[in-house]
Amino acid sequence: MTDTQQLRSLLGERLEIVQEITRLNARQLQNRQLFSGFELEVMLCERDLAQAGGAAAAADRLEQARAQRDTAEARLAEDDRELMESHRRLDAVDRRISES
């Protein structure tokens, strides 16, 4: 493989990683919005539960909102891991490009 072909290949790989990072950033933004909505729902449920004096329906709604919030939080953590890995791969490709 010639230097030009190798550089072209590396630039193609870099573009794919940048596109992946863009996709992950969009997914992370969506998951942050979902998490924020669930966090607000938890706060509203807690308020309603305090006002209702322990009504079973309010307690059930609070439990469900907390579960949804926790799921969204886990997705955010996964997004962070995937973004870190993608940035690590991008750094490695950038090093290889700079060495060519």
C-alpha positions in Angstrom: 0.0 0.0 0.0 1.4 3.4 -1.0 1.7 6.3 1.4 -1.2 8.0 -0.4 -3.4 5.0 -0.2 -2.6 4.5 3.5 -3.3 8.2 4.2 -6.6 7.9 2.3 -7.5 4.8 4.3 -6.7 6.6 7.6 -8.7 9.6 6.6 -11.7 7.4 5.7 -11.4 5.6 9.1 -11.2 9.0 10.8 -14.3 10.2 9.0 -16.2 7.1 10.1 -15.2 7.7 13.7 -16.2 11.4 13.6 -19.6 10.4 12.2 -20.0 7.9 15.0 -19.1 10.5 17.6 -21.7 12.8 16.0 -24.3 10.1 16.3 -23.4 9.4 19.9 -23.5 13.1 20.8 -27.0 13.3 19.3 -28.1 10.2 21.2 -26.6 11.5 24.4 -28.5 14.8 24.0 -31.7 12.9 23.5 -31.0 10.8 26.6 -30.2 13.9 28.7 -33.5 15.4 27.7 -35.3 12.1 28.6 -33.4 12.0 31.9 -34.3 15.6 32.7 -38.0 14.8 32.0 -38.0 11.8 34.2 -36.2 13.7 37.0 -38.9 16.4 36.8 -41.6 13.6 36.9 -40.0 12.2 40.1 -40.0 15.6 41.7 -43.7 16.1 40.8 -44.6 12.6 42.1 -42.8 13.2 45.4 -44.7 16.5 45.8 -48.0 14.8 44.9 -47.2 11.9 47.3 -46.5 14.4 50.1 -49.7 16.2 49.5 -51.8 13.0 49.1 -50.5 11.6 52.3 -49.2 8.3 50.9 -51.9 7.5 48.4 -51.1 4.2 46.7 -51.6 5.6 43.2 -49.1 8.4 43.8 -46.6 5.9 45.3 -46.9 3.6 42.3 -46.4 6.6 39.9 -43.3 7.7 41.9 -41.8 4.2 41.7 -42.4 4.0 38.0 -40.9 7.5 37.5 -37.8 6.5 39.5 -37.3 3.3 37.5 -37.6 5.3 34.2 -35.1 7.9 35.5 -32.7 5.2 36.6 -32.9 3.6 33.1 -32.2 6.9 31.5 -29.3 7.5 33.8 -27.8 4.1 32.9 -28.2 5.0 29.2 -26.3 8.2 29.8 -23.5 6.3 31.5 -23.3 4.0 28.5 -23.2 7.0 26.2 -20.3 8.4 28.1 -18.4 5.1 27.9 -19.0 4.8 24.1 -18.0 8.4 23.6 -14.8 8.0 25.5 -14.0 4.9 23.5 -14.7 6.7 20.2 -12.5 9.6 21.2 -9.8 7.2 22.2 -10.0 5.6 18.7 -10.0 9.0 17.0 -6.9 10.1 18.9 -5.2 6.9 17.8 -6.1 7.4 14.2 -4.9 11.1 14.4 -1.6 9.9 15.8 -1.2 7.5 12.9 -2.1 10.2 10.4 0.5 12.6 12.0 3.1 9.9 11.7 2.4 9.2 8.0 
